[in-house]
Amino acid sequence: MSSPSSTPSPRVGDLLDGRVALVTGGASGIGLGMATAMARHGAAAVLACRRTETGEPAAEALRADGHDATCVRCDVTEPDDVHAAVAATLDRHGRLDCLVHNAVAGKASGPLQHPSDEGWRMLVASSLRASFECARAAHDALREVGGSLVLLTSAAGMEGSAATPLYGAVKAAQRGLAKGLAAEWGPDGIRVNCVAPVAHTPALAGAIDADPSLGERLEARTPLGRIGHPVDDIGPIAVFLASDLSRHVTGQTLSVDGGGFRGL
């Protein structure tokens, strides 16, 4: 499989100078990719992570590259943690310009009758309920600056999935929430959008290790012929949605998967 490497860069632009971005699940994978890209464009990045033992090294690596980055502990399935992460961000930086909800937990794959009740509950709690809590916690701060809320969804939430029907249902519900909030919060100057990415992550690497043909199948269905990179391919979309470049974009889902999904 081919994927472009990410070349460390202390600064690539100033689109997000003076802005603050909070990213759930920011310790690795797509969350860290988005946080890294936003930091390279001048944002102060706050990595909200369930385990600080992984979040702190990620934040330290960003600081070593010259960026403003911190880690806050946050289990997104706990509403109090979500609100505390937003409060900690405001205490440190005095503002919040973009909240990206990326974290997800729980397994609900396979036919409908197979997933465990606990896996289903965790998936709903970490994706759908946490999206609501992130929105509720961040609304006032985002209204102050005309900010942006970004929810990570999936093509499974747009076209359905025989392999992961429950995951698709939750991701579709996130899109419904984003559309409703975009309409409700538009008068407050807040933009709400979704991103549906496919990129190399530790979770994907594990899945490919278990099924080596998976990577080949993903590349085969992708017109651009490769799986995305968290920083270089998904990260710029976060920069776009956090910046004034997207000032007239709300209620939308951006599919960032090399063309694998073309149903919008």
C-alpha positions as CSV (number, residue, x, y, z in Angstrom):
1,M,0.0,0.0,0.0
2,S,1.2,3.5,-0.7
3,S,0.7,6.6,1.4
4,P,2.7,9.8,1.3
5,S,4.8,10.4,4.3
6,S,4.3,13.5,6.4
7,T,7.2,15.8,6.5
8,P,7.5,17.7,9.8
9,S,7.1,21.5,9.3
10,P,7.3,24.1,12.0
11,R,4.9,26.3,10.1
12,V,3.1,26.2,6.8
13,G,0.7,29.1,7.0
14,D,-1.2,31.5,9.1
15,L,-4.8,30.6,8.4
16,L,-5.4,29.9,12.0
17,D,-3.2,32.4,13.8
18,G,-4.6,33.2,17.2
19,R,-7.2,30.5,17.1
20,V,-7.8,27.5,19.4
21,A,-8.8,24.0,18.4
22,L,-9.9,21.2,20.7
23,V,-9.8,17.7,19.1
24,T,-11.3,14.7,20.9
25,G,-9.3,11.5,20.3
26,G,-6.4,13.7,19.5
27,A,-3.6,11.4,20.6
28,S,-3.3,9.4,17.4
29,G,-4.6,8.6,14.0
30,I,-7.0,11.1,12.3
31,G,-7.5,13.1,15.4
32,L,-3.8,13.8,15.8
33,G,-3.5,14.4,12.0
34,M,-6.1,17.1,12.1
35,A,-4.6,18.7,15.3
36,T,-1.2,18.7,13.7
37,A,-2.3,20.3,10.5
38,M,-4.2,23.0,12.5
39,A,-1.2,23.6,14.7
40,R,1.0,24.0,11.6
41,H,-1.3,26.8,10.5
42,G,-1.0,28.6,13.7
43,A,-3.7,27.2,16.0
44,A,-3.2,26.3,19.6
45,A,-4.1,22.6,19.6
46,V,-5.7,21.0,22.6
47,L,-5.7,17.2,22.5
48,A,-8.6,15.7,24.5
49,C,-7.6,12.1,25.2
50,R,-9.0,9.3,27.3
51,R,-5.5,8.2,28.2
52,T,-3.0,11.0,29.1
53,E,-0.2,8.5,28.8
54,T,-0.7,8.6,25.0
55,G,-2.0,12.2,24.8
56,E,0.9,13.8,26.6
57,P,3.6,12.4,24.3
58,A,1.6,13.5,21.3
59,A,1.3,17.0,22.7
60,E,5.0,17.1,23.6
61,A,5.9,16.1,20.0
62,L,3.9,19.0,18.7
63,R,5.6,21.4,21.1
64,A,9.0,20.0,20.1
65,D,8.1,21.1,16.5
66,G,7.4,24.6,17.8
67,H,3.6,24.4,18.2
68,D,1.3,25.4,21.0
69,A,-0.2,22.1,22.1
70,T,-1.6,20.7,25.3
71,C,-3.3,17.5,26.4
72,V,-6.5,17.3,28.6
73,R,-7.9,14.1,29.9
74,C,-11.4,13.4,28.4
75,D,-13.5,10.3,28.2
76,V,-16.1,11.4,25.8
77,T,-18.6,8.9,27.1
78,E,-18.6,10.9,30.3
79,P,-20.5,14.2,29.9
80,D,-18.7,15.8,32.8
81,D,-15.3,15.1,31.1
82,V,-16.5,16.8,27.9
83,H,-17.6,19.9,29.7
84,A,-14.4,19.9,31.7
85,A,-12.2,19.7,28.6
86,V,-14.0,22.7,27.1
87,A,-13.6,24.6,30.4
88,A,-9.9,23.7,30.6
89,T,-9.4,25.0,27.1
90,L,-11.1,28.3,27.9
91,D,-9.2,28.6,31.2
92,R,-5.9,28.3,29.3
93,H,-6.6,30.1,26.1
94,G,-9.6,32.3,26.8
95,R,-11.4,31.2,23.6
96,L,-12.4,28.2,21.5
97,D,-12.6,28.5,17.8
98,C,-13.1,25.0,16.6
99,L,-14.1,21.7,18.3
100,V,-13.5,18.5,16.3
101,H,-15.2,15.4,17.7
102,N,-13.2,12.5,16.4
103,A,-13.1,10.0,19.3
104,V,-15.0,6.8,19.0
105,A,-15.1,3.6,21.0
106,G,-17.1,0.4,21.1
107,K,-17.5,-2.4,18.5
108,A,-20.7,-3.2,16.7
109,S,-19.6,-4.9,13.5
110,G,-21.0,-7.9,11.8
111,P,-24.7,-8.9,11.3
112,L,-27.2,-7.1,13.5
113,Q,-27.6,-10.0,15.8
114,H,-23.9,-10.3,16.6
115,P,-22.7,-7.2,18.4
116,S,-22.8,-7.1,22.1
117,D,-25.1,-4.8,24.0
118,E,-22.1,-3.2,25.6
119,G,-20.4,-2.6,22.3
120,W,-23.5,-0.9,20.9
121,R,-24.0,1.2,24.0
122,M,-20.3,2.4,23.9
123,L,-20.6,3.2,20.2
124,V,-23.7,5.3,20.8
125,A,-22.1,7.0,23.8
126,S,-18.8,7.8,22.2
127,S,-20.1,8.9,18.8
128,L,-23.7,10.2,19.0
129,R,-24.2,11.2,22.6
130,A,-20.7,12.7,22.8
131,S,-21.5,14.8,19.7
132,F,-24.4,16.2,21.6
133,E,-22.3,16.9,24.7
134,C,-19.5,18.4,22.7
135,A,-22.1,20.7,21.0
136,R,-23.7,21.7,24.2
137,A,-20.4,22.3,26.0
138,A,-18.9,24.4,23.2
139,H,-21.9,26.4,22.0
140,D,-21.4,29.6,24.0
141,A,-17.6,29.7,23.3
142,L,-18.1,29.1,19.6
143,R,-20.8,31.8,19.4
144,E,-18.4,34.3,20.9
145,V,-16.0,33.9,18.0
146,G,-18.2,32.7,15.1
147,G,-16.5,29.3,15.4
148,S,-16.8,25.8,13.9
149,L,-18.0,22.4,15.1
150,V,-16.8,19.4,13.2
151,L,-18.1,15.9,13.6
152,L,-16.3,12.8,12.2
153,T,-18.7,10.6,10.4
154,S,-18.4,7.9,7.7
155,A,-19.6,6.8,4.3
156,A,-21.3,4.0,6.2
157,G,-23.6,6.7,7.5
158,M,-24.5,7.8,4.0
159,E,-24.7,4.5,2.0
160,G,-25.2,2.0,4.8
161,S,-23.0,-1.0,5.4
162,A,-23.8,-4.7,5.5
163,A,-20.6,-5.3,7.5
164,T,-21.3,-2.6,10.1
165,P,-25.0,-1.7,10.1
166,L,-25.1,-0.3,13.6
167,Y,-22.0,1.8,13.0
168,G,-23.6,3.2,9.9
169,A,-26.8,4.0,11.9
170,V,-24.8,6.0,14.5
171,K,-22.8,7.8,11.8
172,A,-26.0,8.7,10.0
173,A,-27.5,10.1,13.2
174,Q,-24.4,12.3,13.6
175,R,-25.1,13.8,10.2
176,G,-28.7,14.4,11.1
177,L,-27.5,16.2,14.3
178,A,-25.0,18.3,12.3
179,K,-27.7,19.4,9.8
180,G,-30.1,20.4,12.6
181,L,-27.4,22.3,14.5
182,A,-26.3,24.0,11.3
183,A,-29.8,25.4,10.9
184,E,-30.3,26.2,14.6
185,W,-26.8,27.8,15.1
186,G,-26.5,29.6,11.8
187,P,-28.0,32.8,13.4
188,D,-25.3,32.5,16.1
189,G,-22.6,32.5,13.4
190,I,-21.5,29.0,14.2
191,R,-20.8,26.5,11.3
192,V,-21.4,22.8,11.8
193,N,-20.1,20.2,9.4
194,C,-19.1,16.6,9.1
195,V,-16.0,14.9,7.7
196,A,-16.1,11.3,6.4
197,P,-12.4,10.2,6.1
198,V,-10.5,7.2,5.2
199,A,-6.8,7.2,6.2
200,H,-4.1,5.2,7.7
201,T,-4.6,4.9,11.4
202,P,-3.6,2.4,14.1
203,A,-7.1,0.9,14.0
204,L,-6.9,0.5,10.2
205,A,-3.4,-1.0,10.5
206,G,-4.7,-3.6,13.0
207,A,-7.6,-4.5,10.7
208,I,-5.2,-4.9,7.8
209,D,-2.9,-7.1,9.9
210,A,-5.9,-9.3,10.6
211,D,-7.0,-9.3,7.0
212,P,-4.1,-8.4,4.6
213,S,-6.5,-8.2,1.6
214,L,-8.3,-5.3,3.2
215,G,-5.7,-2.7,2.2
216,E,-5.8,-4.0,-1.4
217,R,-9.6,-3.8,-1.5
218,L,-9.6,-0.3,-0.1
219,E,-7.1,0.9,-2.7
220,A,-8.9,-0.9,-5.5
221,R,-12.2,1.0,-4.8
222,T,-10.4,4.3,-4.5
223,P,-10.0,6.2,-7.8
224,L,-6.9,8.0,-6.5
225,G,-5.4,4.7,-5.8
226,R,-4.2,5.1,-2.2
227,I,-5.4,5.3,1.4
228,G,-5.1,8.8,2.8
229,H,-2.6,10.2,5.2
230,P,-4.0,11.7,8.5
231,V,-1.9,14.9,8.4
232,D,-1.5,15.6,4.7
233,D,-4.8,14.4,3.4
234,I,-7.3,14.7,6.2
235,G,-5.6,17.5,8.1
236,P,-6.1,20.2,5.5
237,I,-9.9,19.6,5.6
238,A,-9.8,20.4,9.3
239,V,-7.8,23.6,8.6
240,F,-10.4,24.6,6.0
241,L,-13.3,24.0,8.3
242,A,-11.6,25.9,11.1
243,S,-10.6,28.9,9.0
244,D,-12.4,31.7,7.3
245,L,-12.0,29.8,4.0
246,S,-15.2,27.9,5.0
247,R,-17.1,30.9,6.2
248,H,-20.1,30.1,4.0
249,V,-20.1,26.3,4.5
250,T,-22.4,24.7,7.0
251,G,-24.6,21.6,7.3
252,Q,-22.4,19.7,4.9
253,T,-20.5,16.4,4.9
254,L,-17.1,16.4,3.2
255,S,-16.1,12.9,2.1
256,V,-12.3,12.7,2.1
257,D,-11.4,9.2,0.9
258,G,-9.8,9.5,-2.5
259,G,-13.1,9.2,-4.2
260,G,-14.2,5.8,-2.8
261,F,-17.6,7.3,-1.9
262,R,-19.2,9.4,-4.6
263,G,-22.8,9.4,-3.6
264,L,-23.2,13.1,-2.6
